[in-house]
Amino acid sequence: MPKQEATRKDPFFEFVIVFALVLGTVFASTSDTSKAETIKEETSIAQVEKIKYVVPTGKTQTLVTGLKAPWEILFLPDGQALVDERDTGSILLISKDLKVSKVGFTRTAPPCERFCEGGTLGMAYAADRSGGKLSLFVFLTTMQDNRILKYDLNTNDEGQWSLANQRVILKGIERSGKSTTHNGGRLAIGPDGKLWVSLGDSGMKGVTSQNWDRLAGSILRVNLDGTIPEDNPKNSLVWSKGLRDTQGMAWDDFGNMWTTEFGQDTWDEINLMEKGKNYGWPIAEGFYKFVETPLEPGNLGSNEQGTADKPAPTPNIPTMPSTKELVTDSRFTPPVFTWHPSEAACSGITYVKGSLIAACLRGGKLWVIPVIGDKKLGEPQEFFKGKFGRLRKATLAPDGTLWLITSNKDGRGGWSRGGENPQDDRIIRVPLKTLFYEK
Ligand SMILES: [Ca+2]
């Protein structure tokens, strides 16, 4: 990803700068001693800069009920929303007056023989180069693989949307055996206009996540026709490696990319995702390494290719990372934040006006993390713990509120965080307010 220059358009910040310049002009006409005081004054003014970020506030409102494991929610240019359902394969349109209609159906067969985490997962859309015609991308688990579908996304004068011309732009992303896990599955169009794909290790641990020749266990960066961008590392779709299961990607105003990751038993992660880096799984989880695991990736397991019926053998690693031995191997990039899965297990992450907002499944909450500078995060704050059950994704709506989707019908114990609600799964509207974060 091309680095973006860090810029701010914060009126308060601009006011501070102007005020400091005015002060500087006043003092510049006096003695040298005054100049020194001016510099000191400018410094102290700069230090009171406050960082804006947003948090949930006020009364929430249930907008849509009766969904089945919704996975992604996107707003179209006309303000209507698209939502997909993991298990039914349906793509639904939510009109401005909250009527639900079906606009597409992504598959005709279930993705696995028994309970699985795969299915119809992420969605993203983009305009073609002329800025006209829209295309919708959908992440789909099949019995053979994980793949990315591309559709023409059409609308008519009545505001009705439809999908046409389905094609597969990327296939052969490894999936595990009969019970698919660790598919990742989030799609996003990055600030660079590329299609980004978050993946998991497909249950194969280091066999995929530590092998740059395998797609699973990675973040992928893809041209909109499925080809490899010229400036990717290693001349492949793979942008970064060493991931166990990542279902969330977001970019802040500095152009930095942040991701969520499900840990195994001990540490979930927030990562600053950068080109060509290796995030450590399964040698490490969180800041710690699995002490009995050899650090040489070549020793992590067989390179035998897995199939849908016979997954590749997994390396033998301990079930818990040490809580004492930090990862000090420079080949691996540590996370920025970690949480225990009972407090997190975050799926989607969204950037809204100074805040990263992670929607968490097992944790049953939103984590709001202020972005307080270039590659700098403030203290996370939690909201709605146990109120709505499992949360899959939060998306900014055109009216400035946040729309949440619950995931209590995903086969993972429903409302494990607070009791079942007969309206599940739901879309819930959350008002936001702006706060100031003091450094
Ligand atoms: Ca990691």
Boltz pocket constraint, residues with backbone or C-beta under 6 A from the ligand:
constraints:
  - pocket:
      binder: B
      contacts: [[A, 242], [A, 269], [A, 279], [A, 280], [A, 281], [A, 284], [A, 285], [A, 286], [A, 333], [A, 334], [A, 335]]
      max_distance: 6.0
